[in-house]
Amino acid sequence: MRLELFRTGVLVALSAGAGLISWSGHVLLLPVAGAFPMLWSLARTRLQATAISAAYFLAASRGLPQGVANFYGQDIWPGVLLWLVASSAFVMVHSVLWTDRKGWQKPLRYLAACVVMAVPPFGILGWAHPIIATGVLFPGWGWWGLVVMVAGLGVMTTPYRPAAAITLTGLWLWSAAQWTTPILPASWSGVELEMGASLGREAGLQRQQDLIDVVRARPPGTTIVLPESALGFWTPTVARFWQKGLAGTDITVIAGAAFIDGRGYDNVLVTISAEKTEILYRERMPVPGSMWQPWRAWIGGGDGSGARAHFFANPVVEVATTKVAPLICYEQLLVWPILQSAFHRPDVIITVGNGWWTAGTSIIDIQRASSEAWASLFDLPLVISFNI
């Protein structure tokens, strides 16, 4: 009995370590997540599998309690509660699909868990997915890299796991030795801001003018990306102000904003030039809880359901002749938005976020690492723009 408890403790500790290291915000450490399916498969009971799954996910998402406390200006306990609730999907899926049967039952069930956690509805909380490490192990392989990675993760749950682990580790070391950061596309520029919580909340035109001044300092002909929520509420007045501010510059701006109507709002990217303005992209998956709140409509909230989720809409958008795969904030932590976009063969990935609330955590670093891994997998240029 004591030996079994010791074994369980070791597996749980190793699983927590895998979550902690792989999701530390360093892109080259993402492949450590590949240890999770091995540890999950070594469980001897469903309770052990549950504990191993919980340890991995809670360690990987450890920044959530502090982030929630920062966002709402409260103590850490509401964040801890949300952290535990958020882990429930991952833990439940891996607990239900675990089996002690021999043969191909375990790899098939683990691959089923991978799929379930990659797409809605469970994929809405599908953070820390080991598949995101594919871009580090197989840079430039695209869809073939995903096929090989999925097969490798499946083998990690079989008695052949030592061979799979050695092979993946060798690929990891080889890739790390030659790693290069995804390039920035020609004539594109991502702006990094340090405006804290005021970005998107300060409604005066002076803030808009400050951002216009930042943009006008860039060379003519540049496409400039500003962070999520940079423009605040998107209104005709703001659109006209920006058009006037960009007159004579030949600059195109892509910026985050909120578009409101009577049924809620969309978290959007807009495109602005001296000639025209338009909504370019509507976020497919806003942050559950703080933004996406469908339950408000179910319980008669009356004023809509917060930010709308356009789950499978606008996977790519066009800026001039360039096909763009946009990812706003939370979407960078998930699997299906980027894979849906990649299916449409974009020319560039742009990732934006407003991460002032992540102070004291590694959340932004994890978002950057995930974005770099996906860009590396599909060999695409990457434009990043965050506010902190």
C-alpha positions in Angstrom: 0.0 0.0 0.0 2.8 2.4 1.0 4.7 1.5 -2.2 1.6 2.3 -4.3 1.1 5.6 -2.6 4.7 6.5 -3.2 4.4 5.5 -6.9 1.3 7.7 -7.2 3.0 10.6 -5.6 6.0 10.3 -7.9 3.7 10.2 -11.0 1.7 13.2 -9.8 4.9 15.1 -9.0 6.4 14.3 -12.4 3.1 15.3 -14.1 3.1 18.7 -12.3 6.7 19.2 -13.3 5.9 18.5 -16.9 3.1 21.1 -16.8 5.3 23.6 -14.9 8.3 23.3 -17.3 6.6 23.0 -20.6 4.3 26.0 -20.0 6.9 28.3 -18.5 6.8 30.6 -21.6 9.9 29.3 -23.3 9.1 28.0 -26.7 11.9 25.4 -26.7 10.5 23.8 -23.5 7.1 23.0 -25.0 8.1 19.4 -25.9 8.3 18.5 -22.2 4.5 18.4 -22.4 5.0 15.2 -24.3 5.7 13.4 -21.0 2.1 13.8 -19.9 0.6 11.0 -22.0 3.3 8.6 -20.8 2.6 9.5 -17.1 -1.2 9.3 -17.7 -0.8 5.8 -19.2 1.3 4.6 -16.2 -1.6 5.1 -13.9 -3.0 1.9 -12.5 -6.4 3.2 -11.4 -8.8 5.9 -12.6 -8.2 7.9 -9.5 -4.5 8.0 -10.2 -5.2 9.1 -13.8 -7.4 11.8 -12.4 -4.7 13.0 -10.0 -2.0 13.0 -12.7 -4.2 14.9 -15.1 -5.1 17.5 -12.5 -1.5 18.0 -11.5 -0.4 18.6 -15.1 -3.2 21.1 -15.9 -3.1 23.0 -12.7 0.7 23.4 -13.0 0.4 24.5 -16.6 -2.3 27.1 -15.9 -0.8 28.3 -12.6 -0.9 31.9 -13.6 -4.7 32.0 -13.8 -5.5 32.8 -10.1 -3.1 35.8 -10.0 -4.4 37.0 -13.4 -8.0 36.9 -12.3 -7.0 38.8 -9.1 -5.3 41.4 -11.2 -8.2 41.7 -13.6 -10.9 42.1 -11.0 -8.8 43.9 -8.4 -9.8 41.3 -5.8 -7.9 38.8 -3.6 -6.7 35.6 -5.1 -9.4 33.3 -3.9 -12.0 33.9 -6.7 -9.1 33.2 -9.1 -8.3 29.9 -7.3 -12.0 28.9 -7.7 -12.0 29.7 -11.4 -8.7 27.9 -11.8 -10.2 24.7 -10.3 -13.3 25.1 -12.4 -11.3 25.6 -15.6 -9.3 22.4 -14.9 -12.5 20.4 -14.7 -12.9 19.8 -18.5 -9.3 18.5 -19.0 -9.4 16.4 -15.9 -12.8 14.9 -16.6 -12.0 14.0 -20.2 -8.7 12.3 -19.3 -10.3 10.5 -16.4 -13.3 9.2 -18.3 -11.2 8.0 -21.3 -8.5 6.4 -19.2 -8.5 2.6 -19.2 -6.3 -0.2 -17.8 -6.9 -2.4 -20.8 -3.8 -3.6 -22.7 -3.1 -3.4 -26.4 -4.2 -0.5 -28.4 -7.0 0.6 -26.1 -4.8 3.2 -24.2 -3.3 4.9 -27.3 -6.7 5.1 -29.0 -8.3 6.5 -25.9 -5.5 9.0 -25.4 -5.8 10.2 -29.0 -9.6 10.5 -28.5 -8.8 12.7 -25.5 -6.5 14.8 -27.7 -9.2 15.4 -30.2 -11.9 16.1 -27.6 -9.7 18.7 -25.9 -8.8 20.3 -29.3 -12.3 21.2 -30.5 -15.5 22.7 -28.9 -17.1 22.3 -26.6 -14.3 20.9 -24.4 -11.7 22.6 -26.6 -13.0 25.9 -25.3 -10.9 25.1 -22.2 -8.2 23.2 -24.2 -5.2 25.0 -22.8 -1.8 23.3 -22.4 -2.4 20.8 -25.2 0.8 18.8 -25.9 0.1 19.0 -29.6 1.2 22.7 -29.6 4.8 21.4 -29.2 4.7 20.0 -32.8 6.2 23.2 -34.2 9.3 22.8 -32.0 9.8 19.2 -32.9 8.9 19.4 -36.6 9.4 22.9 -37.8 8.2 23.4 -41.3 6.5 20.0 -41.5 3.0 21.5 -41.5 0.1 18.9 -41.4 2.6 16.0 -41.8 4.3 17.2 -38.6 0.9 17.0 -36.8 0.3 13.5 -38.0 3.7 12.3 -36.8 3.3 14.2 -33.5 -0.1 12.6 -32.8 1.3 9.2 -33.6 4.3 9.8 -31.3 2.0 10.9 -28.4 0.0 7.8 -28.9 3.1 5.5 -28.8 4.1 7.3 -25.6 1.1 5.5 -23.9 2.3 2.0 -25.1 5.1 -0.3 -23.9 7.1 1.2 -26.8 7.3 4.5 -25.0 11.1 4.3 -24.4 11.7 4.2 -28.1 9.2 7.1 -28.7 10.7 9.1 -25.9 14.3 8.7 -27.2 13.2 9.6 -30.8 11.2 12.7 -29.7 14.1 13.8 -27.5 16.5 13.5 -30.3 14.3 15.5 -32.6 13.9 18.1 -29.8 17.7 18.5 -29.3 18.2 18.7 -33.1 15.5 21.4 -33.5 16.7 23.4 -30.5 20.2 23.5 -31.9 18.9 25.0 -35.2 16.0 27.0 -33.8 15.3 30.4 -35.4 12.5 32.8 -34.4 9.7 33.1 -37.0 10.4 36.1 -39.3 8.5 39.3 -39.5 6.9 39.8 -43.0 8.3 42.6 -45.1 6.6 46.0 -44.6 4.7 44.7 -41.5 5.3 45.9 -38.0 3.9 44.8 -34.6 3.7 47.5 -32.0 4.4 46.6 -28.3 2.7 49.0 -25.8 3.1 49.5 -22.1 -0.1 51.4 -21.3 -1.4 49.0 -18.7 -5.2 48.9 -17.9 -5.8 52.3 -19.5 -5.6 50.8 -23.0 -9.1 50.6 -24.4 -10.6 52.2 -21.4 -9.4 55.7 -21.8 -12.1 57.1 -24.1 -10.7 60.5 -25.0 -9.5 61.4 -28.4 -6.1 62.4 -27.0 -5.4 58.7 -26.5 -6.4 58.0 -30.1 -4.0 60.8 -31.2 -1.2 59.3 -29.1 -1.6 56.1 -31.0 -1.8 57.8 -34.3 1.5 59.5 -33.5 3.0 56.1 -32.8 1.7 54.8 -36.1 2.8 57.9 -38.2 6.4 57.4 -37.0 6.6 54.2 -39.0 7.7 54.3 -42.7 5.1 54.9 -45.4 3.6 51.8 -46.9 3.9 49.8 -43.7 1.1 47.6 -42.3 1.1 48.2 -38.6 -0.5 46.0 -36.0 -1.7 47.4 -32.7 -2.8 45.3 -29.6 -6.2 43.9 -28.7 -8.6 46.7 -27.5 -6.2 49.4 -28.5 -9.0 51.6 -30.0 -11.6 51.0 -27.3 -15.1 51.2 -28.6 -15.3 51.2 -32.4 -17.6 54.1 -33.5 -18.0 56.2 -36.6 -16.3 59.1 -34.7 -13.2 57.0 -33.9 -13.1 55.7 -37.5 -13.3 59.3 -39.0 -10.7 60.5 -36.5 -8.2 57.8 -37.5 -8.8 58.3 -41.2 -8.1 62.0 -40.9 -5.0 61.1 -38.8 -3.6 58.8 -41.5 -4.2 61.1 -44.4 -1.2 61.2 -46.7 0.7 58.4 -45.0 0.0 55.3 -47.2 0.0 53.4 -43.9 -2.5 50.6 -43.1 -3.4 49.9 -39.4 -4.8 46.7 -38.0 -6.0 47.3 -34.4 -8.1 45.8 -31.7 -11.4 47.3 -30.7 -14.9 46.4 -29.3 -17.9 46.7 -31.6 -21.2 47.0 -29.5 -24.8 46.5 -30.5 -28.0 45.7 -28.6 -27.2 41.9 -28.4 -23.7 42.2 -26.9 -20.4 43.0 -28.4 -17.7 41.5 -30.7 -14.0 41.6 -29.8 -12.7 42.7 -33.2 -9.7 43.7 -35.3 -10.4 46.7 -37.6 -8.3 47.8 -40.5 -7.8 51.5 -41.1 -6.2 53.5 -43.9 -6.7 57.1 -45.2 -9.2 55.7 -47.8 -11.4 53.4 -45.7 -12.1 51.6 -42.4 -13.8 48.3 -41.8 -14.1 45.5 -39.3 -11.6 42.9 -40.4 -12.0 40.0 -37.9 -14.4 39.0 -35.2 -12.9 36.9 -32.4 -13.8 33.2 -32.6 -13.2 32.4 -29.0 -13.3 35.2 -26.4 -12.2 34.5 -22.8 -14.9 32.4 -21.1 -16.2 34.0 -18.0 -14.8 37.5 -18.2 -15.9 38.1 -21.9 -17.9 35.2 -23.3 -20.9 34.7 -20.9 -23.6 32.7 -22.8 -25.3 31.7 -19.5 -26.5 35.3 -19.1 -28.9 34.8 -22.0 -30.0 31.4 -20.6 -30.9 32.9 -17.2 -32.6 36.0 -18.7 -29.6 38.4 -18.5 -31.5 40.8 -20.8 -28.5 42.6 -22.2 -27.1 39.8 -24.3 -24.3 37.4 -23.5 -21.2 39.5 -23.3 -18.7 39.0 -26.1 -20.0 36.8 -28.9 -18.1 33.7 -29.9 -17.8 33.2 -33.7 -16.5 29.7 -33.3 -15.7 28.8 -36.9 -16.1 32.1 -38.7 -13.5 34.2 -40.5 -10.5 31.8 -40.1 -8.5 34.0 -42.5 -9.0 37.6 -43.6 -7.5 39.6 -46.4 -5.4 42.7 -46.0 -4.7 44.0 -49.5 -3.4 40.9 -51.3 -2.2 39.1 -48.1 -4.2 36.3 -46.4 -4.0 36.7 -42.7 -4.6 34.2 -39.9 -5.6 36.4 -36.8 -5.4 35.2 -33.2 -6.7 37.4 -30.4 -5.4 36.7 -26.9 -7.1 33.6 -25.6 -7.2 32.0 -29.1 -3.4 31.7 -28.9 -3.8 29.1 -26.1 -6.2 26.8 -28.0 -5.8 24.4 -30.9 -8.7 24.6 -33.2 -8.5 28.3 -34.2 -5.0 28.1 -35.6 -5.6 24.7 -37.3 -8.8 26.1 -38.9 -6.9 29.1 -40.2 -3.9 27.0 -41.4 -6.4 24.9 -43.5 -7.0 28.0 -45.5 -3.3 28.5 -46.3 -2.7 32.0 -44.9 0.4 34.1 -45.8 1.0 35.4 -42.3 -0.1 34.9 -38.7 -0.9 37.9 -36.5 -1.3 37.6 -32.7 -2.5 40.4 -30.5 -3.3 40.7 -26.8 -4.0 43.2 -24.0 -2.1 41.5 -21.2 -1.8 44.1 -18.5 -3.8 41.8 -16.2 -1.1 39.1 -16.5 1.5 40.9 -14.4 3.3 38.5 -12.2 2.5 35.5 -14.4 3.9 33.8 -17.5 0.7 34.0 -19.4 1.9 36.4 -22.1 5.1 34.4 -22.5 3.1 31.3 -23.0 0.9 33.0 -25.6 4.0 34.1 -27.5 5.6 30.7 -27.2 2.4 29.0 -28.6 2.3 31.5 -31.5 5.9 30.9 -32.3 5.4 27.2 -32.3 2.5 27.3 -34.7 4.2 29.8 -37.0 7.3 27.5 -37.0 5.2 24.4 -37.8 3.6 25.9 -40.9 6.7 28.0 -41.8 4.7 31.3 -41.7 5.8 34.8 -40.8 4.5 36.0 -37.5 3.5 39.5 -36.3 3.0 40.0 -32.5 1.5 43.0 -30.8 0.8 43.1 -27.0 0.0 45.7 -24.4 1.3 45.1 -20.9 
